[in-house]
């Protein structure tokens, strides 16, 4: 066993504002203490989807930049899906940190990429994560197609005829789109759509 004190970076992420990273932080801190790692920084993206790229996840972006500066020896995350949902991004991240001589620990999967088996498993988990996302997207699209086939209207409900006429009257009177929208409690896109039907 390597007795050198390893510097660890913890990466925490939740997808919505209603969730908390606290349980991830507690578990990973406990892991670091048991392993004898020194936590040098905790990177946290709260309320940000893993499907978003690095440019939309500020803490993950900082983690990548600090990895390039070799500020730590290992990155610890709660699960593979905390790092991202795209296999391409996951593999790119793994290649980058390994190129810097940095390892990865995934708590839920019990993976440590210091071993060849750990690296191979990480790649497989990325495949399954992407597959799961594709399946969800496919089910959603199938549900929308069924709804359309059954004659259901999708999107925002249509506004009433009275409101539409009132919007037309405002526009004919020369009132601007923004003011008309505010006055009648509708979106500017609704006013613009009605205005388009009035042209000519």
N, C-alpha and C positions, 0 to 999 in steps of 0.2 A: 504493500500500500504506500502511495506517495504521501510523505509526511509534510511536503511543502504546503504552506497555507495558500489555498486557492481563493482568488478574488471572484466573487459571484455578483451577477446582475440579475435582479428579479424582474420579470415582465408580467404585468397584470393587465387584463382587459375584460370589460363587460360590454355587451352590445347596446343596452338601453340605460337611460338615466335612472330607471326604477331598480336596477340591480346594483350590487355592491361588490367591490374587489376584496373586502375584508377577509373572507374565508380563504381566498387564494393567498393573500399576504401571510396569514397565520400559518397555513400549511407549509408554504415554501420557506418561511423563516425557520420553522421547526426542522425542516429537512437540512437547511444550511447549518443549523447548530449541530445536528447529529453528525453531519459530514465534516464539520470543522471548517466550513467556508466562511470567509469574511465578506459580508454583503457591502459592496461599495456604493451601490445605488439601486433604487426601486423605480422602475419606469412604468407609468400607469396611463392607459388610455381608457377613460370611462365614457360609456355611452357611444361607442364607435364600433361599427360593424367590422368583422374580420374580412369581409369581402372588399373593403376599401383598400386602396393602394397605400404604399408607404407615405406618399405626400399628404394623405388625408388622416394619417395617424401620427401626430407630433411626437409622442413618447417613443413609439416604435422607430421613427426616423432618427431620433436622438440616440436610441440604443444602437442602431446600425452605424451611426457616425462614431460613437464612442468605441464600438467594436473595432473599427478601422484604426482607432488610436490605441487599441489594446489596453483599455482601461480595466478589463477584467479577463478572467480565464475561462469562465463558464457562464452560460445563460440558463436560468431556470424559469420554466413556465408551468402553469397548472396543467395545461393540456395542449395538444397539437393545434386544436382549433382556436386557441387563444392567439396563436401566432398569425394565422391567416386561413383563408378558405381556398385559395388558388394553389394548385400543385406547383405551378410554375414559380410563383412567388416564394413558396415554402422551400423548394429545392434551391432556388437562387440564394435565399437567406442562409440555408445550411452550407452551401458551397462557399459563400462569403466568409462566414464565421470560422469554418474549418480552414480556409485559406489564411486567416489571421491566427490560427492555432488556438481557437476558442471552441470549447465543447458545449453541448446542449443537454439539459436534463428536463424531461417531461414527466411530471409527477403522476398524472392519471394513467399514463401508459407504462410507467416505470422504465423509461428509456434513457439510456446514457450513451451519447454518441462517441464516447471514448472507445467503444467496441465496434467492430465491423457489423455485428448483428444489430446493434442499436441504430446505426446509420441506415441499414437496409429496412428496418422496421419503420423508421421515421418516413422514408419514402413511400412505403405501403400505406401508412396512415394518411399521408397527403392524398393519395389516390382515392381512398375511401371517403375522405372529407369532401373532395371534389365531386365524387359520385353521388354522395348524399345530397349535395346542393343541387346537382343536375336533376335528380329525381324529384326533389321538392318543386323545382321550377317547372318540370314536366307535368306534375300533378296540378299545379296552379293553372297552367295553360289549358290542360284538359278540362278543368272545372269551368274556366271562362268559356271555352268552346261549347260545353254542354249548356251553360246558361244562355248563350246566344242562340243555340239551336232550339231551346225551349221558349224563345221569344222574350227573355228577360232583358231589360235595358240595363246596361252597365255604365258606370261612371256616376257623376253627380245627377241628382234628380232635376228634372226640368222645372223652370220657374213658372208660376201661374200666369194666365193670360192677362190678368189685371196689372200685375207688376210689369210684364213685358210692354203693355200699352203705355204705362206710366214712363217707362224708360224711353220708349219711342218719342213720347211727347216732350220729355226733357231734351232729347237730342235735337228734335225739330226746333226747339226754342233756343238752340245754340249753347246749351249747357255742356261743359266738357265731360269727357269720359270718367275721369276720377271723381268729380263732384257728383255726377249722375249715379255712379256705383255706390258712393257713400250715402247719398240721399235715399236710395231705394233698397239698400242693404244687400246688394249683389256684388259679385266679383267683377273686376274690370274686364276679364275675358268674356263674361256674359254680355256686358255692354258693347264691347267691340264686335262680338258676333252679331248682335242685333243691328248695330250700326252698319255692318257689312251688308246686311240684307236690305237696308234702306237706300244704299247707294244706287245711283242711276235711276 
